[in-house]
Amino acid sequence: MKSNSGRDLSTCPICDASIDPDPPDGFTPYARQVGGYLDHFAEAHPDHKILDTPEGFL
């Protein structure tokens, strides 16, 4: 899924891992994809600056 900025949120730009959206929970598909994207970074790339200011990236 692409963000409003046109960034593909279904693949990690650092390690090319496929990123699945968070499970259905009442949020929109885009919000669930963003959650999955941030979860991936928290687990796989914990020092990446996206975790400090996600609104500047997404």
C-alpha contacts under 8 A as a table, 3 or more apart, distances in Angstrom:
res1	aa1	res2	aa2	distance
1	M	8	D	5.68
1	M	9	L	5.45
1	M	10	S	5.62
1	M	30	Y	7.29
1	M	33	Q	7.19
2	K	5	S	7.58
2	K	6	G	5.25
2	K	7	R	5.14
2	K	8	D	4.29
2	K	9	L	5.66
2	K	10	S	7.65
3	S	6	G	5.11
3	S	7	R	5.23
3	S	8	D	6.45
3	S	9	L	6.67
3	S	30	Y	7.55
3	S	58	L	6.45
4	N	7	R	7.38
4	N	58	L	7.49
5	S	58	L	6.71
7	R	58	L	7.47
8	D	11	T	6.42
9	L	12	C	7.11
9	L	19	I	7.19
9	L	33	Q	6.70
9	L	34	V	6.94
9	L	37	Y	6.26
10	S	18	S	5.87
10	S	19	I	4.77
10	S	20	D	6.45
10	S	21	P	7.84
10	S	33	Q	7.30
10	S	37	Y	7.39
11	T	16	D	5.59
11	T	17	A	5.57
11	T	18	S	4.62
11	T	19	I	5.38
12	C	15	C	5.67
12	C	16	D	4.71
12	C	17	A	5.22
12	C	18	S	6.52
12	C	19	I	6.73
12	C	37	Y	7.69
13	P	16	D	5.60
19	I	33	Q	7.93
19	I	36	G	6.38
19	I	37	Y	6.18
19	I	40	H	6.96
20	D	33	Q	6.79
20	D	36	G	5.94
20	D	37	Y	7.70
21	P	29	P	7.50
21	P	32	R	5.06
21	P	33	Q	4.03
21	P	34	V	7.22
21	P	35	G	6.77
21	P	36	G	4.65
21	P	37	Y	7.34
22	D	32	R	4.82
22	D	33	Q	6.26
22	D	35	G	6.05
22	D	36	G	5.03
23	P	32	R	7.10
24	P	27	F	7.08
24	P	29	P	7.99
24	P	32	R	7.36
27	F	31	A	6.07
27	F	32	R	6.38
28	T	31	A	5.22
28	T	32	R	6.31
29	P	32	R	5.10
29	P	33	Q	6.15
30	Y	33	Q	5.05
30	Y	34	V	6.22
31	A	34	V	5.09
31	A	35	G	6.18
32	R	35	G	4.99
32	R	36	G	6.24
33	Q	36	G	5.04
33	Q	37	Y	6.09
34	V	37	Y	4.95
34	V	38	L	6.17
35	G	38	L	5.23
35	G	39	D	6.03
36	G	39	D	4.97
36	G	40	H	6.11
37	Y	40	H	5.20
37	Y	41	F	6.48
38	L	41	F	5.10
38	L	42	A	6.14
38	L	51	L	7.15
39	D	42	A	5.05
39	D	43	E	6.26
40	H	43	E	5.27
40	H	44	A	5.76
40	H	45	H	7.45
41	F	44	A	5.21
41	F	45	H	4.69
41	F	46	P	5.98
41	F	48	H	7.15
41	F	50	I	7.84
41	F	51	L	7.30
42	A	45	H	5.85
42	A	46	P	4.66
42	A	51	L	7.06
43	E	46	P	5.98
45	H	48	H	5.63
46	P	51	L	7.51
47	D	51	L	7.67
48	H	51	L	6.16
48	H	52	D	7.91
49	K	52	D	5.30
49	K	53	T	6.72
50	I	53	T	5.35
50	I	54	P	4.86
50	I	56	G	7.72
50	I	57	F	6.51
51	L	54	P	5.78
53	T	56	G	5.69
53	T	57	F	7.31
54	P	57	F	5.28
54	P	58	L	6.16
55	E	58	L	5.46
